[in-house]
Amino acid sequence: MADTTLRITEMFLSLQGESSTVGLPTVFIRLTGCPLRCHYCDTEYAFHGGETKSLKEILGYVQSCGVRHVTVTGGEPLAQKNCLLLLEALCDAGWDVSLETS
């Protein structure tokens, strides 16, 4: 798992605007890529590009934000083979994690 990488479009701290955690400070991790092309998509900019980041870099960023909630989103996050490893690592580290998927 030490060499696990993911393609990241952006990571940022904001307030959750959806779900049961609406209004709570949340770290958003937007993974790059999506094969679906849904007609209602509002994040087409996440289809391509991004930067490769290690799992360690991602977890370090989340920790530096100092909040409890993390949302993994995309693109379509589950299209990346290492998404499940990311989710597992975030949960194992004690964060409250949600996944936005199609």
C-alpha positions as CSV (number, residue, x, y, z in Angstrom):
1,M,0.0,0.0,0.0
2,A,3.0,2.3,0.4
3,D,3.3,2.9,-3.3
4,T,-0.5,3.2,-4.0
5,T,-1.3,6.2,-6.1
6,L,-4.4,7.9,-7.4
7,R,-5.1,10.5,-10.1
8,I,-6.5,13.6,-8.3
9,T,-8.2,16.5,-9.9
10,E,-8.4,18.6,-6.7
11,M,-8.5,18.4,-2.9
12,F,-10.1,21.1,-0.8
13,L,-11.7,22.0,2.4
14,S,-15.3,23.4,2.2
15,L,-18.7,23.0,3.8
16,Q,-20.7,19.9,2.8
17,G,-23.7,21.0,0.7
18,E,-25.5,17.6,0.5
19,S,-26.4,14.6,2.5
20,S,-26.9,14.2,6.3
21,T,-23.7,16.1,6.9
22,V,-24.8,19.3,5.2
23,G,-23.1,22.3,6.6
24,L,-20.2,20.5,8.2
25,P,-16.6,21.2,7.3
26,T,-15.5,18.5,4.9
27,V,-12.4,17.7,3.0
28,F,-13.3,16.9,-0.6
29,I,-11.0,14.6,-2.7
30,R,-12.0,14.7,-6.3
31,L,-10.6,11.8,-8.3
32,T,-9.9,12.2,-12.0
33,G,-11.7,10.2,-14.7
34,C,-15.1,9.0,-15.6
35,P,-16.3,6.6,-18.4
36,L,-20.0,7.4,-17.9
37,R,-20.7,10.9,-19.4
38,C,-24.0,11.4,-17.7
39,H,-26.0,14.2,-19.2
40,Y,-26.5,15.9,-15.8
41,C,-22.8,16.0,-15.0
42,D,-21.5,19.2,-13.4
43,T,-17.8,18.2,-13.2
44,E,-16.7,17.5,-16.7
45,Y,-13.4,19.2,-15.9
46,A,-12.6,16.1,-13.8
47,F,-12.8,13.7,-16.8
48,H,-9.1,14.2,-17.8
49,G,-5.9,15.6,-16.4
50,G,-5.2,15.8,-12.7
51,E,-2.1,14.9,-10.8
52,T,-0.8,11.6,-9.5
53,K,-0.6,11.6,-5.7
54,S,0.4,8.9,-3.3
55,L,-1.9,7.6,-0.6
56,K,0.5,9.1,1.9
57,E,0.2,12.6,0.3
58,I,-3.6,12.4,0.3
59,L,-3.8,11.3,3.9
60,G,-1.4,14.0,4.9
61,Y,-3.5,16.7,3.2
62,V,-6.6,15.4,4.9
63,Q,-4.9,15.4,8.3
64,S,-3.6,18.9,7.8
65,C,-7.2,20.2,7.3
66,G,-8.1,19.2,10.9
67,V,-11.7,18.2,10.2
68,R,-13.6,15.0,10.8
69,H,-15.5,14.5,7.5
70,V,-14.1,13.5,4.1
71,T,-16.0,13.1,0.9
72,V,-14.4,11.2,-2.1
73,T,-15.9,12.3,-5.3
74,G,-15.2,12.6,-9.0
75,G,-15.6,12.2,-12.0
76,E,-16.5,8.6,-11.1
77,P,-14.3,7.7,-8.2
78,L,-15.0,4.0,-8.4
79,A,-13.5,3.9,-11.9
80,Q,-10.0,4.2,-10.3
81,K,-8.8,0.8,-9.1
82,N,-7.2,2.2,-6.0
83,C,-10.3,4.1,-4.8
84,L,-11.3,1.3,-2.4
85,L,-7.8,1.4,-0.9
86,L,-8.2,5.1,-0.4
87,L,-11.6,4.7,1.3
88,E,-10.2,1.9,3.5
89,A,-7.2,4.0,4.6
90,L,-9.4,7.0,5.4
91,C,-11.8,4.9,7.4
92,D,-9.0,3.1,9.2
93,A,-7.5,6.5,10.1
94,G,-10.7,7.4,11.9
95,W,-12.3,9.9,9.5
96,D,-16.0,9.9,8.7
97,V,-16.0,9.1,5.0
98,S,-18.7,9.4,2.3
99,L,-18.5,8.5,-1.3
100,E,-20.2,10.5,-4.1
101,T,-20.8,8.1,-7.1
102,S,-23.1,8.0,-10.0
